[in-house]
Amino acid sequence: MMKRDDFFEVSQSEQIISLTNTAHTVLERYGVMGSKVECVNYEFNATFAVTTESAEKFALRININSTRTPENILAEVEWVQYLRRVLGVRVPQPLTNLDDSCLTSIQHSESGTLLNCVLYSWLDGEEIGDEPSMEQLHIVGQTIARMHQSAPEFSLSAQAQLPIFKDLLWGTEDFLFGPQSLLSDDHRHLLKQAAELIEGFTDELYENSPCHIIHADLHGWNMMSLENDVYIFDFDDCGFGLAAQDIAVALYYLDTPDQDAALLTGYKSVMPLPIYSESAMKALLLQRRLMLLNYLFETKNQEHKQMLPEYLKQSIERVSRFLTDVRG
């Protein structure tokens, strides 16, 4: 049996071949045989397009890099099932295996790990991606607001669990300030100053804002557009947090003030924005940057690893600007 680290040392194409073979085995647990299986995304996790002989289509996610527990995945599925009943929110349908469970776990010999898998209905349309239209952003804002508006009524079963996003890195292993940090002393000191400010703003927001379930990874590559509808998917990062945190993640991936305004206007057409200061939002936006930087230090994804030097340089520049803006 290959060790986990050894698996990630082989080429990405070899990893995909291995996981595709595993996908066929997983699908047997759903009674799906002889289907065409194609890897359509392999970044944090592996996602496969599954087409059956009768032309039915599904999306299979294999959690290869995720630290999510079975209890976390159960919570994800419960929330998606809940959101399917919320007017104006469009999400895929979680599907059950032959044991009537939405979670399938399988031993992956090549990495020596137990992989957790979920199967969803396929979403037609196109990913919104990096260039959303203003109309799409308005609908996205409305959809996020409806998710937030309905969240207080949602509750987990006794078997499901989710993290609370009060800490800097939302429960992920610390590669910025922990013993595994590869940052220089100067960079670590600079980032630590920003982290302390972010934590201060976050604590203040939690003292004055309701905490409820949030998606926590809202960006154009987790949204599909079909005609005039927007579908939200990839709930793998969901947890308990603040509406402002969810909004900050969505705004982080936008490029212009007009785009920000389109999303926020859509949100406000459904419900008022949560209360946050301009400085607090800047802190939440920078937090997203630091979380992604931490991911690049941690990830086994070879393509993402190559992004690290330039991403670190740009992150240091953003941190310096943030400290100047917030401190005056």
C-alpha positions in Angstrom: 0.0 0.0 0.0 1.4 3.4 -1.0 1.6 6.1 1.7 -0.4 9.3 1.3 2.6 11.5 0.7 3.9 9.1 -2.0 0.6 9.3 -3.8 0.9 13.1 -4.2 4.4 12.8 -5.5 3.3 11.0 -8.7 2.0 13.2 -11.6 -1.4 14.7 -11.5 -2.5 12.6 -14.5 -1.6 9.4 -12.6 -3.5 10.6 -9.6 -6.5 11.3 -11.7 -6.3 7.8 -13.3 -6.2 6.2 -9.8 -9.2 8.3 -8.6 -11.2 7.6 -11.7 -10.8 3.9 -11.1 -11.9 4.5 -7.5 -14.9 6.5 -8.8 -16.2 3.5 -10.7 -16.0 1.4 -7.5 -17.9 4.1 -5.6 -20.6 4.3 -8.2 -21.3 0.6 -7.8 -22.4 1.5 -4.3 -25.2 3.6 -5.9 -26.1 0.8 -8.4 -24.5 2.8 -11.2 -22.6 0.4 -13.6 -20.9 0.9 -16.9 -21.0 4.7 -16.8 -18.7 7.1 -18.4 -16.6 8.9 -15.7 -14.6 12.0 -16.5 -12.7 14.1 -14.0 -13.9 17.7 -14.5 -12.1 19.3 -11.5 -9.1 18.3 -9.5 -7.9 21.0 -7.2 -8.9 20.7 -3.5 -11.0 17.6 -4.1 -11.7 15.5 -7.2 -15.1 16.0 -9.0 -16.2 13.7 -11.8 -19.0 14.0 -14.4 -20.8 10.7 -14.5 -22.9 9.8 -17.5 -24.9 6.5 -17.4 -25.8 4.3 -20.4 -29.3 5.8 -20.2 -27.8 9.4 -20.5 -28.5 10.3 -16.9 -25.8 12.6 -15.5 -24.4 13.0 -12.0 -21.6 14.8 -10.2 -19.4 12.7 -7.9 -17.1 14.4 -5.4 -14.2 12.4 -3.8 -12.7 14.2 -0.9 -9.0 13.6 -1.5 -7.5 16.7 0.2 -10.3 17.6 2.5 -10.1 17.2 6.3 -13.9 17.1 6.5 -15.3 14.4 8.8 -18.3 12.2 8.0 -20.2 14.3 10.5 -19.3 17.5 8.5 -20.4 15.9 5.2 -23.7 14.8 6.8 -24.3 18.4 7.9 -23.5 19.6 4.3 -26.0 17.2 2.9 -28.7 18.1 5.4 -28.3 21.8 4.6 -28.4 21.3 0.9 -31.6 19.2 1.3 -33.0 22.1 3.4 -32.1 24.7 0.8 -33.9 22.8 -1.9 -37.1 23.8 -0.1 -36.2 27.5 0.1 -37.9 29.6 -2.6 -35.4 31.3 -4.9 -32.4 29.2 -3.9 -31.3 26.6 -6.5 -28.9 23.8 -5.5 -28.2 20.2 -6.7 -29.9 17.2 -5.1 -27.8 14.9 -2.9 -28.3 11.2 -3.9 -28.4 8.2 -1.6 -26.4 5.0 -2.2 -27.8 1.4 -1.9 -27.5 1.6 1.9 -29.8 4.7 1.8 -26.9 7.0 2.9 -25.7 10.2 1.1 -22.1 9.4 2.3 -20.0 6.7 0.8 -16.6 5.9 2.3 -14.0 3.8 0.5 -10.5 2.6 1.2 -8.1 4.1 -1.5 -5.1 1.8 -1.5 -2.9 4.1 -3.6 -3.0 6.8 -0.9 -3.6 4.5 2.0 -6.5 6.6 3.1 -10.3 6.3 3.6 -12.0 8.6 1.1 -15.4 10.1 1.7 -17.6 10.6 -1.4 -20.9 12.3 -2.2 -23.0 12.0 -5.3 -25.2 14.9 -6.5 -27.5 15.5 -9.4 -25.8 17.2 -12.3 -26.2 20.9 -12.9 -26.6 22.1 -16.5 -25.5 25.5 -17.7 -22.2 27.2 -17.5 -20.0 28.1 -14.5 -20.1 31.9 -13.8 -16.4 31.9 -13.4 -14.2 35.0 -13.2 -16.3 37.3 -15.4 -19.8 37.4 -14.1 -22.3 39.8 -15.7 -23.9 42.5 -13.6 -27.2 40.7 -13.9 -25.7 37.5 -12.7 -24.2 39.3 -9.7 -27.5 40.8 -8.8 -29.1 37.3 -8.8 -26.1 35.9 -6.8 -26.6 38.6 -4.2 -30.3 37.8 -4.0 -29.5 34.1 -3.6 -27.0 34.7 -0.9 -29.5 36.8 1.0 -32.2 34.1 0.7 -29.7 31.5 2.1 -28.9 33.8 5.0 -32.6 34.7 5.5 -33.5 31.0 5.8 -30.5 30.0 7.9 -31.8 30.7 11.4 -34.6 28.1 10.8 -32.1 25.4 9.9 -30.9 22.9 12.5 -28.5 20.0 12.3 -29.4 16.4 13.3 -27.7 14.9 16.3 -25.3 13.0 14.1 -24.1 16.1 12.1 -21.4 18.6 13.1 -19.9 21.7 11.6 -17.1 24.1 12.7 -17.6 27.6 13.9 -15.6 30.2 12.0 -14.3 32.4 14.8 -10.6 31.7 14.4 -8.2 33.2 11.8 -7.9 30.1 9.6 -11.4 28.6 10.2 -10.1 25.4 11.8 -7.5 24.5 9.2 -3.9 23.5 10.2 -1.7 26.6 10.7 1.2 26.8 8.2 1.6 30.6 8.7 2.5 30.9 12.4 2.7 27.3 13.6 5.9 25.1 13.9 5.6 24.2 10.2 5.8 27.8 9.0 8.2 28.5 6.2 7.8 32.3 6.5 10.8 34.5 7.1 10.8 36.2 10.5 10.0 39.6 8.9 7.1 38.2 6.9 5.7 36.3 9.9 5.9 39.4 12.1 4.1 41.5 9.5 1.3 38.9 8.9 1.0 38.4 12.7 0.2 42.1 13.1 -2.6 41.8 10.5 -3.9 38.5 12.0 -4.3 40.2 15.4 -6.3 43.0 13.9 -8.4 40.6 11.9 -9.1 38.6 15.0 -10.1 41.7 16.9 -12.6 42.8 14.2 -14.0 39.2 14.0 -14.5 39.1 17.8 -16.4 42.4 17.7 -18.6 41.2 14.8 -19.4 38.0 16.7 -20.4 40.0 19.7 -22.9 42.0 17.7 -24.1 39.6 15.0 -26.1 36.4 14.8 -24.2 33.2 14.0 -25.8 30.8 11.6 -24.8 28.3 8.9 -23.0 29.9 5.9 -21.6 28.5 2.6 -18.1 30.0 3.2 -16.8 29.5 -0.4 -19.1 31.6 -2.6 -17.3 32.4 -5.9 -18.0 32.1 -9.6 -16.5 28.7 -9.9 -19.1 27.3 -7.4 -22.0 28.8 -9.3 -23.8 27.7 -12.4 -25.8 30.0 -14.7 -28.7 28.5 -16.7 -30.9 31.0 -18.6 -31.9 33.5 -15.8 -31.2 31.2 -12.9 -28.1 30.8 -10.7 -27.3 27.5 -9.0 -25.0 27.3 -6.0 -22.9 24.1 -5.4 -19.8 22.9 -3.6 -21.0 23.1 0.0 -17.9 21.3 1.3 -16.6 24.3 3.3 -19.9 25.2 5.0 -20.0 25.9 8.7 -21.4 28.3 11.3 -20.4 31.9 10.9 -21.6 35.4 10.1 -23.4 36.8 7.1 -20.6 39.4 6.8 -18.0 36.6 6.5 -20.0 34.9 3.7 -20.4 38.2 1.9 -16.7 39.0 2.3 -15.7 35.7 0.6 -18.0 36.5 -2.3 -16.7 40.1 -2.7 -13.0 38.8 -2.5 -13.3 37.3 -5.9 -14.8 40.4 -7.6 -12.6 42.9 -9.4 -14.4 46.2 -9.5 -16.6 48.5 -7.3 -19.4 48.1 -9.8 -19.3 44.4 -9.4 -19.4 44.7 -5.6 -22.3 47.1 -5.9 -24.3 44.7 -8.2 -24.0 41.9 -5.7 -24.8 44.0 -2.7 -27.7 45.6 -4.4 -29.1 42.2 -5.1 -28.7 41.2 -1.5 -30.4 44.3 -0.3 -33.4 43.7 -2.5 -34.1 40.6 -0.3 -33.0 41.7 3.1 -30.8 44.4 4.8 -27.1 43.9 4.8 -25.5 42.8 8.1 -23.9 45.6 10.0 -20.2 45.9 9.6 -17.7 48.8 9.3 -15.5 49.5 6.3 -12.5 48.5 8.3 -14.1 45.2 9.4 -14.9 44.3 5.8 -11.3 45.1 4.8 -10.2 42.7 7.6 -12.5 39.9 6.4 -11.2 40.3 2.8 -7.6 40.1 4.0 -8.5 37.1 6.1 -9.6 35.3 3.0 -6.2 36.1 1.4 -4.4 34.7 4.4 -6.5 31.6 4.4 -5.6 31.0 0.7 -1.9 31.7 1.4 -2.0 29.1 4.3 -3.6 26.6 1.8 -0.8 27.1 -0.7 1.8 26.3 2.0 -0.2 23.2 3.0 -1.5 21.8 -0.3 -0.2 18.7 -2.1 -1.6 20.0 -5.4 1.5 20.5 -7.6 0.0 23.1 -9.8 -1.1 25.2 -6.8 2.3 24.9 -5.2 3.9 26.7 -8.1 1.7 29.7 -7.4 3.2 30.2 -3.9 6.2 32.6 -4.5 4.2 35.2 -6.4 1.1 34.8 -4.2 3.2 35.4 -1.1 4.8 38.5 -2.6 1.4 39.9 -3.4 0.0 39.0 0.0 2.8 40.8 1.8 1.9 43.9 -0.3 -1.7 43.6 0.6 -1.0 43.2 4.3 1.2 46.3 4.3 -1.6 48.4 2.7 -4.1 47.0 5.1 -2.0 47.9 8.1 -1.6 51.4 6.8 -5.3 51.8 6.0 -6.6 50.5 9.3 -4.0 52.1 11.6 -3.9 55.4 9.7 
